[in-house]
Amino acid sequence: MEVELIAVTKYLRGNGTPEELLEHAGRVCYRSEKRGEAGSFLQARIREGHESIIEHASLTYEISGISRVCSHQLVRHRIASYSQESQRYVDLSDPELVVPPSIAGSLTAMEIWDDLTGRMREAYRDLRELAVRKEDTRFLLPNATATRIVVTMNFRELRHFFRIRCDRAAQWEIRALAKEMLKLAYQVAPSVFQDLYTEFIGEDTADA
Ligand SMILES: Cc1cc2nc3c(=O)[nH]c(=O)nc-3n(C[C@H](O)[C@H](O)[C@H](O)COP(=O)(O)OP(=O)(O)OC[C@H]3O[C@@H](n4cnc5c(N)ncnc54)[C@H](O)[C@@H]3O)c2cc1C
């Protein structure tokens, strides 16, 4: 999978960082003056549950090479915007497929996988030759089919997403995706994502 951060909210004052914008939004609530760095102010607001202030900044990611299983789980998160590659308009007679490690690690399982996915590719092409439209041949495609999607989430929703999708209860693929997204979010706004970064990325070596 590839995860790229392609846009970040820009504050039109100060140094332009999203953390400064969020701090400003918070200080408007209390008529308080800026003191020191934005970080400690934001962490205190997040700890006390005053999280609406972190809705003012968003990140946009471009994600490719995840399966339709993973993208389906992703788009269940409603406080977000999505633009996904269409299986209706894009020809997928030779689709990239995401193979789960439990299957990729077994020769016998891979034989079963290759047999079925090979027949699927053939059937897709045969139907296209019969002039069946892509919007209908796509009904043959498996959940494993790789997809590309642009996702925008505000910081509050990102924190919620990371909390449940970086967790061990989440499936391996969306968990790997969420962790890559968290690493990028942490680089942009460490004070907002510090606790989650420590909790979920700090454990990476134990996961390996
Ligand atoms: C381990 C795991 C297993 C899962 N298994 C299944 C499954 O078997 N079947 C299945 O269908 N789904 C499953 N899901 C998906 C899950 O139920 C949610 O749909 C998904 O995680 C999106 O999260 P969300 O609803 O919290 O929040 P988002 O859509 O990200 O919204 C963020 C928050 O906004 C609030 N919110 C948003 N919309 C509403 C609303 N309409 N009413 C009230 N509050 C709202 C909630 O507080 C919500 O947590 C699973 C998720 C996980 C992590």
Ligand as a Chemical Component Dictionary entry (heavy atoms), coordinates in Angstrom:
data_LIG
# 
_chem_comp.id                   LIG 
_chem_comp.type                 NON-POLYMER 
_chem_comp.pdbx_formal_charge   0 
_chem_comp.three_letter_code    LIG 
# 
loop_
_chem_comp_atom.comp_id 
_chem_comp_atom.atom_id 
_chem_comp_atom.alt_atom_id 
_chem_comp_atom.type_symbol 
_chem_comp_atom.charge 
_chem_comp_atom.model_Cartn_x 
_chem_comp_atom.model_Cartn_y 
_chem_comp_atom.model_Cartn_z 
_chem_comp_atom.pdbx_ordinal 
LIG C1  C1  C 0 -13.097 -4.094 15.177 1  
LIG C2  C2  C 0 -14.278 -3.607 14.382 2  
LIG C3  C3  C 0 -15.226 -4.495 13.939 3  
LIG C4  C4  C 0 -16.328 -4.041 13.202 4  
LIG N1  N1  N 0 -17.247 -4.946 12.775 5  
LIG C5  C5  C 0 -18.340 -4.534 12.070 6  
LIG C6  C6  C 0 -19.334 -5.442 11.621 7  
LIG O1  O1  O 0 -19.242 -6.647 11.836 8  
LIG N2  N2  N 0 -20.396 -4.960 10.922 9  
LIG C7  C7  C 0 -20.545 -3.624 10.676 10 
LIG O2  O2  O 0 -21.543 -3.227 10.057 11 
LIG N3  N3  N 0 -19.614 -2.736 11.069 12 
LIG C8  C8  C 0 -18.518 -3.143 11.758 13 
LIG N4  N4  N 0 -17.579 -2.240 12.158 14 
LIG C9  C9  C 0 -17.732 -0.831 11.757 15 
LIG C10 C10 C 0 -18.224 0.053  12.927 16 
LIG O3  O3  O 0 -19.464 -0.386 13.423 17 
LIG C11 C11 C 0 -18.353 1.510  12.443 18 
LIG O4  O4  O 0 -19.340 1.600  11.423 19 
LIG C12 C12 C 0 -17.067 2.066  11.882 20 
LIG O5  O5  O 0 -15.976 1.737  12.700 21 
LIG C13 C13 C 0 -17.172 3.585  11.742 22 
LIG O6  O6  O 0 -16.964 4.157  13.003 23 
LIG P1  P1  P 0 -17.986 5.093  13.808 24 
LIG O7  O7  O 0 -19.371 4.712  13.510 25 
LIG O8  O8  O 0 -17.539 5.166  15.229 26 
LIG O9  O9  O 0 -17.673 6.482  13.393 27 
LIG P2  P2  P 0 -17.607 7.593  12.293 28 
LIG O10 O10 O 0 -18.517 7.372  11.199 29 
LIG O11 O11 O 0 -16.139 7.699  12.041 30 
LIG O12 O12 O 0 -18.146 8.767  13.161 31 
LIG C14 C14 C 0 -17.414 9.310  14.276 32 
LIG C15 C15 C 0 -18.301 9.424  15.480 33 
LIG O13 O13 O 0 -19.361 10.333 15.192 34 
LIG C16 C16 C 0 -20.504 9.913  15.893 35 
LIG N5  N5  N 0 -21.546 9.607  14.899 36 
LIG C17 C17 C 0 -21.417 9.548  13.552 37 
LIG N6  N6  N 0 -22.590 9.263  12.971 38 
LIG C18 C18 C 0 -23.490 9.115  13.974 39 
LIG C19 C19 C 0 -24.865 8.801  14.024 40 
LIG N7  N7  N 0 -25.596 8.577  12.938 41 
LIG N8  N8  N 0 -25.462 8.735  15.224 42 
LIG C20 C20 C 0 -24.765 8.964  16.354 43 
LIG N9  N9  N 0 -23.444 9.253  16.400 44 
LIG C21 C21 C 0 -22.833 9.332  15.218 45 
LIG C22 C22 C 0 -20.137 8.685  16.705 46 
LIG O14 O14 O 0 -19.742 9.095  17.980 47 
LIG C23 C23 C 0 -18.970 8.131  15.931 48 
LIG O15 O15 O 0 -18.121 7.313  16.711 49 
LIG C24 C24 C 0 -16.473 -2.666 12.897 50 
LIG C25 C25 C 0 -15.489 -1.773 13.332 51 
LIG C26 C26 C 0 -14.403 -2.220 14.064 52 
LIG C27 C27 C 0 -13.339 -1.231 14.499 53 
# 
loop_
_chem_comp_bond.comp_id 
_chem_comp_bond.atom_id_1 
_chem_comp_bond.atom_id_2 
_chem_comp_bond.value_order 
_chem_comp_bond.pdbx_ordinal 
LIG C1  C2  SING 1  
LIG C2  C3  SING 2  
LIG C2  C26 DOUB 3  
LIG C3  C4  DOUB 4  
LIG C4  N1  SING 5  
LIG C4  C24 SING 6  
LIG N1  C5  DOUB 7  
LIG C5  C6  SING 8  
LIG C5  C8  SING 9  
LIG C6  O1  DOUB 10 
LIG C6  N2  SING 11 
LIG N2  C7  SING 12 
LIG C7  O2  DOUB 13 
LIG C7  N3  SING 14 
LIG N3  C8  DOUB 15 
LIG C8  N4  SING 16 
LIG N4  C9  SING 17 
LIG N4  C24 SING 18 
LIG C9  C10 SING 19 
LIG C10 O3  SING 20 
LIG C10 C11 SING 21 
LIG C11 O4  SING 22 
LIG C11 C12 SING 23 
LIG C12 O5  SING 24 
LIG C12 C13 SING 25 
LIG C13 O6  SING 26 
LIG O6  P1  SING 27 
LIG P1  O7  DOUB 28 
LIG P1  O8  SING 29 
LIG P1  O9  SING 30 
LIG O9  P2  SING 31 
LIG P2  O10 DOUB 32 
LIG P2  O11 SING 33 
LIG P2  O12 SING 34 
LIG O12 C14 SING 35 
LIG C14 C15 SING 36 
LIG C15 O13 SING 37 
LIG C15 C23 SING 38 
LIG O13 C16 SING 39 
LIG C16 N5  SING 40 
LIG C16 C22 SING 41 
LIG N5  C17 SING 42 
LIG N5  C21 SING 43 
LIG C17 N6  DOUB 44 
LIG N6  C18 SING 45 
LIG C18 C19 SING 46 
LIG C18 C21 DOUB 47 
LIG C19 N7  SING 48 
LIG C19 N8  DOUB 49 
LIG N8  C20 SING 50 
LIG C20 N9  DOUB 51 
LIG N9  C21 SING 52 
LIG C22 O14 SING 53 
LIG C22 C23 SING 54 
LIG C23 O15 SING 55 
LIG C24 C25 DOUB 56 
LIG C25 C26 SING 57 
LIG C26 C27 SING 58 
# 
